């Protein structure tokens, strides 16, 4: 049955009229779902006789929780080969969250099943390990919920330390299953499969803790220039001290600042880059970290750049495109415009949504680009007088909307979510709506 479903799935994907790189993005989520279907089928086909249905499904829920948490650990590695098959690091982290939450939810029905090992001491040991794993993973999922973190006033450094314990609780959970689960104990093949599934997550955890931090692509930089064009925006010019990064337009990097006020790494889109590896960043002070950075940054401070990452790429689209930027979300579009030539062959309408004209900091730069690129049209939109940017407002400026092949959005989460829903109602396919998820916690 999973094989038939897989064939139908890929026939549907392959028939869609879109770039092969977009089709490749479905490989990751397909592999995750296909693996889950195969595990369930295998457990059902090799189910030993003599076990009640409630016990079987309860233990299978535990097996699937281990499977999902192994994916959680694998997706946390920032492995470059995973980016194309999930559509970028941001979507890898999104699936990292989803698999962790789904795995934890599966542990709840699993915990309601009273398992017992043949030996009393093994049974007590296994149940204790299971309780420790369940409690630990529940706590980690709860503190990862943004609202819970704010209520607990949990600083990022403490949250990160706790988050790194996820793999340890996975190890404990895998051992618990081997000791207590009588279905696994009754089938050598199920025991081997379960051990392999758990080992993948454990190896990924070990790689993240012992190897990734040494092999992750980083480059040393110096802050060459700091500009503060407004009260809440800071622009940085970064100069490499050695070999710099070579990003594609639209990608982002993780930046950490050294000096007396060392600052943890944070993802930022690249506004522009130079052939020698120089970078231009435009950062809005939104959270505690970026506000502190806005106040204390100065030329000469050392910086470490990690990356680049991301697959926010307008070349995936067709001859006609919509680009929609909200506030500082205009940054990746600035990098795209920088790389375009007058004969680029695309018709582009760029909407720049800001509260007032005074907030349209990059409007002169956008207009200058449109003078150089006749096929690029700029549409300023001022929300304080015109209301929120909606599909109706877009349609009023761009007709007919249904001819637009791809829409690229970057801005506040609420704006992106609202516009995505609105544009889908107006006939834009989900596969043609592109945006990045910048919440990495």
Residue pairs with C-beta under 8 A, 6 or more apart in sequence:
1 37
1 41
2 34
2 37
2 38
2 41
5 34
5 37
6 30
6 34
9 30
10 30
13 23
13 26
14 23
16 23
16 431
18 316
18 431
18 432
19 316
21 84
21 311
21 313
21 316
22 316
22 431
24 84
24 85
25 84
25 85
25 86
25 87
25 91
25 311
27 84
27 85
28 82
28 85
28 86
28 87
28 91
28 92
28 95
29 86
29 95
31 85
32 71
32 95
32 99
35 67
36 64
36 67
36 68
39 63
39 64
39 67
39 193
39 197
40 60
40 64
42 189
42 190
42 193
43 56
43 60
43 63
43 183
43 190
46 187
46 189
46 190
47 56
47 183
48 183
48 186
48 187
51 182
51 183
54 113
55 113
55 115
55 183
56 183
57 109
58 109
58 110
58 112
58 113
58 115
59 110
59 113
59 115
59 181
59 182
59 183
59 184
60 183
61 106
61 107
61 109
61 110
61 113
62 106
62 107
62 110
62 173
62 177
62 181
63 177
63 181
63 184
63 194
63 197
64 103
64 106
65 103
65 104
65 106
65 107
65 110
65 173
66 103
66 170
66 173
66 174
66 177
66 194
66 197
66 198
66 201
67 103
67 197
68 99
68 100
68 102
68 103
68 106
69 99
69 100
69 103
69 137
69 166
69 170
69 173
69 201
70 170
70 197
70 198
70 200
70 201
70 202
70 204
71 95
71 96
71 99
71 201
72 96
72 99
72 100
72 103
72 166
72 170
72 201
73 166
73 167
73 170
73 201
73 202
73 204
73 205
73 208
74 82
74 200
74 201
74 204
75 82
75 86
75 92
75 93
75 95
75 96
75 99
76 93
76 96
76 166
76 204
76 208
77 204
77 207
77 208
77 212
78 89
78 92
78 212
78 216
78 309
82 92
83 89
83 92
83 309
83 311
84 311
86 92
86 95
87 311
88 309
88 310
88 311
88 312
88 436
89 309
89 310
90 309
90 310
90 436
90 437
90 438
90 440
91 437
93 437
93 440
94 437
97 144
100 137
100 140
100 141
100 144
100 166
101 141
103 137
104 137
104 138
104 141
107 133
107 134
107 137
107 138
111 130
111 134
115 123
115 126
115 127
115 130
115 180
115 181
115 182
116 123
116 180
116 182
117 123
117 126
117 179
117 180
117 182
117 185
118 182
118 185
122 179
122 180
123 179
123 180
125 179
126 175
126 176
126 179
126 180
127 176
127 180
129 172
129 173
129 175
129 176
129 179
130 173
130 176
130 180
132 169
132 172
133 169
133 170
133 172
133 173
133 176
134 173
136 165
136 168
136 169
136 172
137 166
137 169
137 173
139 162
140 162
140 163
140 165
140 166
140 169
142 148
143 149
143 152
143 154
143 159
143 162
144 159
144 163
144 441
146 439
146 441
149 159
149 441
156 264
156 289
156 441
157 264
159 441
164 209
166 205
167 201
167 202
167 204
167 205
167 206
167 208
167 209
168 205
170 198
170 201
170 202
170 205
171 202
171 205
173 198
174 194
174 195
174 198
174 199
174 201
174 202
177 184
177 194
177 198
178 184
178 191
178 194
178 195
181 194
183 190
184 190
184 191
184 194
185 191
216 306
217 245
217 306
217 307
218 304
218 305
218 306
219 240
219 242
219 243
219 244
219 245
219 277
219 304
219 305
220 240
220 241
220 242
220 302
220 303
220 304
220 305
221 238
221 239
221 240
221 241
221 244
221 279
221 302
221 303
221 304
221 305
222 238
222 239
222 240
222 241
222 300
222 301
222 302
222 303
223 236
223 237
223 238
223 257
223 297
223 298
223 299
223 300
223 301
223 302
223 303
224 237
224 238
224 239
224 278
224 299
225 235
225 236
225 237
225 299
226 234
226 235
226 236
226 237
226 297
226 298
226 299
227 234
227 235
228 234
228 235
228 294
229 235
229 361
230 359
230 361
232 284
232 285
232 286
232 294
233 282
233 283
233 284
233 285
233 328
233 361
234 282
234 283
234 285
234 293
234 294
234 297
235 271
235 280
235 281
235 282
235 283
236 279
236 280
236 281
236 283
236 297
237 278
237 279
237 280
238 255
238 278
238 279
238 280
238 281
238 303
238 305
239 278
240 276
240 277
240 278
241 302
243 277
244 276
244 277
244 278
244 279
244 305
245 253
245 277
245 279
245 305
245 307
245 308
246 273
246 277
246 308
247 253
247 270
247 273
247 279
247 307
247 308
248 308
248 313
249 270
249 273
249 313
249 314
249 332
249 335
249 336
249 338
249 339
250 269
250 270
250 310
250 312
250 313
250 314
250 332
250 335
250 336
251 269
251 270
251 307
251 308
251 309
251 310
251 311
251 312
252 267
252 268
252 269
252 270
252 307
252 308
252 309
252 310
252 312
252 332
252 436
253 267
253 268
253 270
253 279
253 305
253 306
253 307
253 308
253 309
254 265
254 266
254 267
254 268
254 305
254 306
254 307
254 309
255 265
255 266
255 267
255 268
255 281
255 303
255 304
255 305
255 306
256 262
256 263
256 264
256 265
256 266
256 303
256 304
256 306
257 263
257 293
257 297
257 301
257 302
257 303
258 301
258 302
258 303
258 304
259 301
259 302
261 292
261 296
263 289
263 292
263 293
264 289
265 304
265 306
266 289
266 290
267 309
267 438
267 440
268 281
268 283
268 331
269 281
269 331
269 332
269 335
269 410
270 279
270 280
270 281
270 308
270 331
270 332
270 335
271 280
271 281
271 282
271 331
271 332
271 334
271 335
272 279
272 280
272 334
272 335
272 338
273 279
273 280
273 335
279 305
281 331
282 328
282 331
282 334
282 362
283 290
283 293
283 294
283 328
284 290
284 327
284 328
285 291
285 293
285 294
310 436
312 332
312 408
312 410
312 434
312 435
312 436
314 321
314 323
314 336
314 346
314 406
314 408
316 406
316 434
317 346
317 405
317 406
317 408
317 432
317 434
318 346
318 405
318 406
319 345
319 346
319 347
319 405
320 346
320 347
320 348
320 403
320 404
320 405
321 346
321 347
321 348
321 349
321 404
321 405
321 406
321 407
321 408
322 348
322 349
322 350
322 351
322 394
322 398
322 404
322 406
322 407
322 408
323 333
323 336
323 348
323 349
323 350
323 351
323 407
323 408
324 350
324 351
324 353
324 389
324 394
324 407
324 408
324 409
324 410
324 411
324 419
325 333
325 350
325 351
325 352
325 353
325 409
325 410
325 411
326 353
326 354
326 389
326 409
326 410
326 411
326 412
326 415
326 416
327 353
327 354
327 359
327 411
327 412
328 411
329 409
329 410
329 411
329 412
330 352
330 362
330 366
330 410
331 410
332 410
333 350
333 408
333 410
334 362
334 365
334 366
337 366
337 369
337 373
337 376
338 369
340 369
340 373
340 376
341 373
342 372
342 373
342 374
344 373
344 375
345 375
346 375
347 375
348 373
348 375
348 376
348 377
349 377
349 379
349 397
349 398
350 366
350 376
350 377
350 378
350 379
351 379
351 381
351 389
351 394
351 397
352 360
352 362
352 363
352 366
352 378
352 379
352 380
352 381
353 381
353 383
353 389
353 411
353 415
354 360
354 361
354 380
354 381
354 382
354 383
355 382
355 383
355 384
356 382
356 384
356 385
357 363
357 380
357 382
360 380
360 382
363 378
363 380
366 378
367 378
369 376
369 378
370 376
370 377
370 378
379 397
381 389
381 393
383 389
386 393
387 393
388 415
388 418
389 415
389 419
390 418
390 419
390 422
391 401
391 419
391 422
391 423
391 425
391 426
392 422
394 401
394 419
394 423
395 401
395 426
398 404
401 423
401 426
401 427
401 428
402 426
402 427
402 428
404 428
404 432
405 432
406 432
406 433
406 434
407 423
407 428
407 432
407 433
407 434
408 434
408 435
409 415
409 416
409 419
409 420
409 433
409 434
409 435
410 416
410 435
410 436
413 439
416 435
420 433
420 435
423 433
424 430
424 433
